[in-house]
Amino acid sequence: MKKIFLAAFLPLLITSCSKPNKSEEVYLEKSDMLTGEWTKTALMFGYYNNYDACMEIKSALSEKFPDLKYRCTPK
């Protein structure tokens, strides 16, 4: 669990400290299994393409936790 967390979020810490980008900020959201409501889980910013970064993290989380639903939405 710690490895997936570090692999997914360490690049966020590194790139968010680098030069700013022109890509729109994107939320990673998780669906609540009971209510079906979407909860904002993380905010992607600082990447050249925040949506692509969000999709990569979504893919890794979906692979690790196949019963949970994730999506990427603009801020």
Secondary structure, DSSP 8 states (H G I E B T S, - for coil): -HHHHHHHHHHHHHHTTS---SS--EEEEEE-TTT--EEEEEEE-SSSSHHHHHHHHHHHHHHH-TTS-EEEEE-
